[in-house]
Every structure is written in C-alpha cells, then in structure tokens.
C-alpha cells in the first residue's frame, strides 16, 4: 500500500528529501511524474488517465505535505522501510488503507519509475 500523510502533519518537511521517488511535495505545490524518475513517455496513473510526464498535476493537498500515490513504492527497491515514516517527528506518514499493494506491485512500480 502507498504511504499517506495525515492531517496531523506539522509541515516540517523532514520527509521530502528522504523520498527516493520524489513522491512527496509541499502542500499546494504541483507535481509531475517525471520529477525524480526516468519517466519520459506518457504515463498512466491509477485513475486510468494517461498524463504527459512533464505536465504539472494538481496538488493532492493544499494544506499539508502530501505523497503522490502513483510515485510511492514504500521505498521498496531502496530501503527496508519507508523513509518518510522513519523520519517523521509526529508519526503522520502511515499506510494508506485505500491503496493496499503487494511488495511485488511496489517493486514493479519502482522498476518502472527508475528504468
């Protein structure tokens, strides 16, 4: 499952530099699938929509840091545990119960994002 940031976030930003997929953004900041990845061709996100890799996408949150689920691999392929959760001082980086994914799916995503 992807990691999510709860509304307990204090916007300290400790999580953002720890993400090997550049999946974490400050609230209100637009994201791209190409940011921090090797994606250079149109990419289909979980909604089924195909997006241009360099096209700005709407922020997931305007108030708090957020994680783009399509870029989150729970650090599979990089670390033994999600680094955002490891460094969060208020424990607000938690598994997203609406996005349960197996380790094999997360590993496949990691390989796609960093081909």
C-alpha positions in Angstrom: 0.0 0.0 0.0 1.1 3.5 -0.6 2.0 5.8 2.3 -0.1 8.8 3.1 0.4 11.9 5.2 -2.3 12.6 7.7 -3.6 16.0 8.7 -1.5 15.7 11.8 1.4 16.9 9.6 3.2 19.9 11.1 4.7 20.8 7.7 8.3 20.4 8.9 9.4 19.0 5.6 11.6 16.2 7.1 10.1 13.6 4.9 10.5 15.3 1.5 14.3 14.9 1.0 14.1 11.3 2.2 11.9 10.0 -0.6 13.9 8.2 -3.3 11.0 8.6 -5.8 10.4 12.3 -5.3 6.8 11.4 -4.4 6.5 13.9 -1.5 5.5 17.5 -2.2 4.8 20.6 0.0 1.1 21.4 0.2 -0.2 23.4 -2.8 2.8 22.5 -5.0 2.0 20.9 -8.3 3.8 17.6 -9.2 5.0 15.8 -12.3 5.6 12.1 -12.8 9.0 12.8 -14.3 10.3 14.7 -11.3 12.9 12.4 -9.7 12.1 9.5 -12.1 13.2 8.3 -15.5 9.7 8.5 -16.9 9.9 10.3 -20.3 6.8 8.9 -22.2 3.1 9.3 -21.4 2.3 7.5 -18.2 -1.0 6.0 -17.0 -1.8 6.8 -13.4 -4.1 4.8 -11.0 -7.2 6.7 -12.2 -6.6 5.3 -15.7 -5.7 8.7 -17.0 -2.6 9.0 -19.2 -0.6 12.0 -18.4 2.4 13.8 -20.0 5.4 13.1 -17.8 6.4 16.8 -17.6 2.8 18.2 -17.2 2.0 19.8 -13.9 -0.6 17.9 -11.9 -2.9 19.3 -9.3 -1.6 19.1 -5.7 -3.1 16.2 -3.6 -3.3 18.7 -0.7 -3.2 22.4 -0.4 -2.5 22.5 3.3 -0.1 19.7 4.2 2.8 17.9 2.6 1.5 15.0 0.5 2.6 11.8 -1.2 1.7 11.1 -4.8 0.4 7.5 -4.7 1.5 6.8 -8.3 5.1 7.5 -7.3 5.2 5.9 -3.9 6.9 2.5 -3.6 7.1 2.5 0.2 10.8 2.6 -0.5 10.8 -0.9 -1.9 13.9 -1.3 -4.0 15.7 1.3 -2.0 15.3 0.8 1.8 13.9 -1.8 4.2 11.2 0.6 5.5 9.5 3.8 4.3 12.0 6.6 5.0 9.3 9.2 5.3 7.7 7.3 8.2 11.2 6.7 9.8 12.0 10.5 10.0 8.5 11.9 10.7 8.6 13.5 14.1 4.8 13.3 14.6 4.2 9.8 13.0 1.9 11.1 10.3 3.3 9.1 7.4 1.2 6.0 7.6 0.0 3.2 5.3 -3.0 4.3 3.2 -5.8 1.8 3.8 -7.4 2.7 0.5 -4.3 1.7 -1.5 -3.3 -1.8 -0.4 -0.5 -3.0 -2.7 1.7 -6.1 -2.5 5.5 -5.8 -2.4 5.7 -7.2 -5.9 3.5 -4.4 -7.2 5.6 -1.8 -5.4 8.8 -3.4 -6.8 7.4 -3.3 -10.3 6.5 0.4 -9.8 10.0 1.1 -8.6 11.4 -0.5 -11.7 9.1 1.5 -14.0 9.9 4.8 -12.3 13.6 4.2 -12.4 14.2 2.2 -15.6 
